[in-house]
Amino acid sequence: MVLRSLHTGVTGLRAESDAISVNADNIANVNTVGFKSQRAIFEDQLGRSILAGTATALPGAGVRVSDVQVMHTQGTLSNTGVSTDLALSGDGFFVVSGNHNGVTSDFYSRAGQFNLDSSGMMVNPDGLTVQGYEANADGTFAAALTDVQVPTAAIPPKVTEEISIVANLDSNETVPLATWDPQDPSATSNFSTTITAYDSLGNSHSLDIYFRKTSDNNFDYSVLASGDETTPLAAGLNVEVGSGSLAFDTTGALNTITTTTPVSVDFAGATAGQAIALNFGSSVGGGGTGLDGITQFGSTSNVSAQDQDGYAAGEFAGVSIDGTGVVRGLYTNGEKLAISQLGIAKFVSNDGLGRAGGQLFIQTRDSGEAAMGTAGSGGRAAIVAGSLEASNVDLAEEFVGLIQHQRAYSANSKTITTADDMLQELLNIKR
């Protein structure tokens, strides 16, 4: 029995030593981004098998560390201001892929210290590529995960194909006395607005849209371009490139839109016959409300909003990432183009994930298969851009744990020395 006590004391020393190693690992990683602290799980040991339906009064055979549990609690989010620094608020993991310590696989991490490499790939500090759903041309995203790669080359210009205007035309305006004159538009119309359009080369041009009252609840519109910028050249003159009329009902809603001449313009040096659609809102006659574009109320004529879908060529200027993980390229022409949406993995058992080093986890049989989705969906975490999740290590708890394990280690050493003294007494009986 004395020898059993010696071995039991040794198990205590071994277990407390392992537990202190866990504390030491936690303390060492107190400033490691995305690190999840661990705790040692102790269990007792028996020196003989337990028979079903029986009880034993024999002492145990000591203790051991049965498992080291990772504590997947939320760490504090700290703002960095770096656009590619990302933090997760809630349950889930970023997905990175590549070779890590000789293993090529998908890995899962809470550490969002990402950056763009020389080829535009979004990578973590170890060079593993971040995974996301590639953006399609129609604004949707692909169904399968792939590497997130930001095109850092200049983007080509996009020709203006549509102009949208939200405005009000004053119902109290009077019909101008002079007939419509494109060369004297201000004196022969009631209201106008100017908008920029882009040709096939990305050059910008001003288009002026004039509105002229023709009778109660009826306005004509005319679109003018500068003859200095068109083919054939009409130096110093305005060129009418489109026209039509707008009819309103007695409530001021847009009733019908009639196109007399569709907008088509030949900008010098660019592709001829550039067609531009005018969006004045949905008319009542077309099944709309007549209130979401141009209206005619008894208030001053004004433009609330106007937009067009073209742009000039632009150089890459950086990326932005929103709370749902949509990565957009930023360009010097003011465009923000969707590139990808980051994939977020969720597991049935986070505790079952295996540590892979480098703040990475790997899927195991105990964790279950990764359920992929996007941030904020299906209970997955939201993404906080420009921030990082700090280590969740609590130094106060770790220091208390060190004291407890140190005391326990000393107590177990006393068990060994006491058992040794008892053995010595036994040996002295012969004398």
N, C-alpha and C positions, 0 to 999 in steps of 0.2 A: 504493500500500500504506500510505503514511503517513496518507492521508485515511481509509482503512479503520480505522486504529488510533484516529483521533479519534472516529469514529462508534461504534466498539466501546466505547471508554471512556465515551461518553455513555450507552450502554445499561446499563453497569454502574452509573453514577450513578443512572439512572432506577429500576433494579431495587432497588438498596439503599435508595433513598428510599421506594419502595413498601413494602419490608420493614419499614423503621423505622416507617412508618405503622401497620402491623399490630401491631408491638410497642407503639406508643403507645396504640392502641385497647385492647389487652389490659390495659395498666397502668391506663388510665382506668377500666376496668370491674372492677378488682380487688375492689370491694365491691358489685358488682351481683348481686343474687340470681338464681341460675339461669343466669348468663352462662357461655358456653362459649368458651374461648380459641381463637385461630386461629394458623396458621403459614403463612408464605409459601412456596410451592413454586417453586423456580427451575428453569429449563431453558435449555439453550444454543440459539443460533440459528446457522443457516448462511446465507451470503450468496447461494447458488445452489442450484438443485434437485439432489437426489440421484438419479442415474440407477441404475436397477436393475442389479445385477451389476457395478457399478464402484466404485472407491474414489477418494478425492481427498486430496491432501496440502495443500489450501488451508486457510488458517486460518479459524476460525469468525467469525461476525459479531456475537458478543457474547452477552448473556444477557437474559432477561426473566422476570418473575413470571408463570408460566402459570396459577396458581390460588392461591386462599387457602382452605386447608382448616380447617374447624371441628373442633375436638378434643372429641368427645363422651365425655369421660371423666367418671367420677363425681366430683361436688364433695363437700366435707365437709358433713355435716348438723349444723346448730346448733339447739338447743332454744330456742323462744321462749315457749312456754306459751300461745300464742294458738290457740284451737281451730280457726280457719279457716285457719291457716298450715299448708301441706302440703308435704311433700318426697317425692320419688320415690327409692327405693333400688333401682337396677337400670335396665333398659332400658325406655324408653317416654316418653310425653309426655302432659301434660294437654291437653284440647281446650277451646278457648274460641272463641266465635263472635260476630261483629258487624262493625262498620265500623272499619277501622284504616288510617289514611293514605289514605282514599278508596277502599279496597278492602273489599268486604263478602264475607266468606268464613269458613271454619273455619281457625283458626290453632292451632299446636302449641307448647307451652312447657314448660320445666322449672321456671319460676318460679311457686311456689304461694302467693304473697301474695294471698289471696282475702279478701273480706269480703262482708257482706250490705248491699245498698242499701235504699232506703226502701220498695221493693215486695217485699223478701224475696229478690230475685235474688242468687245467688252470682256475684260479678264479680271481675275482676282490677283493678289500679289504673287501667287505661285504660277501664274500663266494659264490657269484653267479657264475655259471660256464659259461665260454666262449663257444660260439657255432661255429661249423665249419663242413666242409665236410670231413668225414673220408677217409683216403687213402686206396685204394684197392691194392691187391698184384701185379696187372699188371701196376701200376703206375698212374692209373686214380683215380678219387675221386667220392665218393658216391653222389647221387642226393639229399639226405635229410640231414638236419642239425642234429647234435648230439653233445653231450658234447665233448670238446677237452680234451683227456686224454693221457698223455705222458707215455709210458711204461718205468719205471725207473729200471726195472730188467735188468740183463746182457742179451745180445743177444747171441744166439748160433752161432757157426761158420758156414760158408757157404763154401762148397767144390768148388774148382776151376773147372769150366766146359768149359771155353773158354779163349783162349789167343789171343790177337790182337797185331799185329806188323805193324808199318809203318816204312819202311826203304828203303835204296837204296843199291843195290849191284853194285859194280864198273864193268862196261862192259869191262874195260881194264885189268881185272885180267886174269891170265893164269891158265891153268889146272894144278893142282898139279901133280908132277911126281909120288909120292907114292900113292898107292891105299888107299881108305878110311879105317881108323883104329880107332874104338871107344876108344881104349886105348891110342891113340896118336892123338887126334882130331885136335889139333892146327897145327900140321905139315902136316896134310892131308886134310885141308880145307882152305878156303880163308877168311872167316869172321864168327863171332859168336856173340851171345848176350845171356845174362842170365836173367831169370825172376823167380820170386817167385810164387810158387803154394801152395795151402792149401789142406790138406786131410780132411777126414770126421771128424777128431777130432780137426781140427783147427790148426794142426801143420804145420809150413811152411817148404817148401823144395825148393831147387834151381834146376831149369831145364835149361840145356844149349842147345841152338839151333845153330847148325853149318850149314853153307852154303858152298858147294863145287862146283866149276865150272866144268862142264863135257864137254862142247863144247860151241861154240858161241851161245849166247842167251839162254843157258840152265844151270840151277843150280840144284843140289840135296840138300835136307835138311835132317838133322837127329836130333832127340831130345834125349838127354842123361840125365839120372838120376844117382845119386850116389848109388852104390851098397851097401853102408853102411846103406842106409835108406829104402831098398826095401826087399820084401819077394819073393823068398828066398834070404838070405843074400849073397852078393857078395863083401866081404870086400876089400876095396882098388881098386875096379874096377868100370868102367862106364858101365851102363846098357842102351842099346838103346831101347827106349820105343815107338818110332814112326819115320816114315821116308816118303819121297816122293820127288817129283821133281817140279820145276817151269820153265816154258818156257815163254820167252819174245819175242815180235815182234821187228822189226827193229827200232821202235821209242822209245824203252825202256819200253813200257807198258807191264804189266803182261798179257800174252795171255791165258795160261792154267795152272791149278793146278792139279797135279796127286798125289793121296795119295797111297803110297805103303803099309804102315802099319799105321793104325790109332793109335793115341796116346792113350795108355792104360797102367797104372802103378799101381803096388801093393805096396803101402807104408806100412811099417811095423806097425802092430797094427791097421791100418785103414781099411776101407771097400775096399775089393779087386776089381781089374778091374776098377779103376777110369779112366773114359774116358774124354779126354780133346780135344775139337775142336780147330783147329788152324785157325785163321782168318788172311789171308794175303792180304785181300782186294778183290774187285770185279774184276774178270778177264774179258778180252775182249770176250773170248769164252763163258763166262757165261752171257753175256749181259751187263757187266759193262764197266767202263772206263779204267780199268787196271792201273789207276794212283792214287787211293786212299789208296793203301797199300804198297806192295813191288814193287819197280821199278828197272830198270837196265839202269842207265845213266852213262855217262863217267865222273863220279866224285867219290871221295873217298867213300868207303862203310861206312855207318853210320846208326844209328837208330834214327829216329825223335821222335817216340812215341811208347810206348808199354803199354799194360794193361792186367789185368786178373780180373775175376769177383768173386773171392773168398776172404774170410777174416777170421781172427781168432775170437774167442769169445771176446766180449768187454763189459766193464762196462759203465753205463750211466754217461755222463759228463756234460750234459746241453742241451739247445735247441738253435736253430737259427730260425729266421723268416725273410723271404724275403719280397720284396715290393708287391708281390701278395698275401701275407698272408699264404704262405706255411710254416707250422711248421715242423721242422726236428729235430729228436733226434740226439745228438752228442754222440759218444761212443769212448772209449779209443783206439779202434782198427782203428780209423780214419774214420769209416763209418758215413754217414749222411743219416738217414732213414726218408723218408717222413711219417708224422703221420696224418696230417690234413691240410686243407686249411680254413682259417677263413672266415666266412660268413659276408658280409657287407650289411646292410639294407639301402634302399633308399625310400624316401616318396615323394608323389606328393606335400604335403604341410608340410614342417618342422614346420611352425608356428602353425599347428593344433595339434602337439604333446602335450601330457600332462606331466607336471613335476611330478616326483615321489620321489624326494629327492635322495641324494646320487649320484648326477650327472647322474641320470637316467631319461629317458623319457619313456612314455608308449603310445602305439598306441591308437588313438581315431577315431571317425567317421569323424572328420574334417581333420585329417592327411591322411586318406586313408590307405589301406593295405600296409604292408611292402613289397617292391619288393626286394627279396633276390638275391644275386649274389656274385661275388668275387671282391677283390680290383682291381681297374684299368679297370674294365669292365662296359659297359653300363653307363658311366659317373660317376661311383663310385670313391671314393677317393683312392689314393695310400696309402700304409702303409709304415711308416718310423719306422724301428726297432731301439731300443735303444734311443728313444726320447719320449717326452710327449708334448701334446698340452696344452699350458698355458691358463689361463682364458683370455677371450677377453675383460675384463673390462678395460675401459680407465679412470684412476683416475682423469685426468684433467677434462674430461667431467662430471664425477660424482660430483666433487667439484663445478663446475659451476652450475650444476643442483641443488645442495644443496642451493647455494646462491639464485637462481631463486625461488625455492619453499619457502625458508624462507621469501623472500621479498613478495611473493604472499600471504603467510600465514598472514604476518603482515598487508598487505593491506586489506585482508578480515576481519581481526579483527577490522580494522578502520571502515569498513562498519557497523559492529554490534554496535560499540560504537556510531557512528553517528546516526544510527537508534534509539538507546536507548535515545540519547539526544533529538531527535525529539519527541519521545513518551512522554518524560518528559515535553517538552514544551506544548504538547497537554493537558496533565494532569493539567498544571498550568493555563490553560484558565479559569477553574472553579473558581480559586482563584481571 
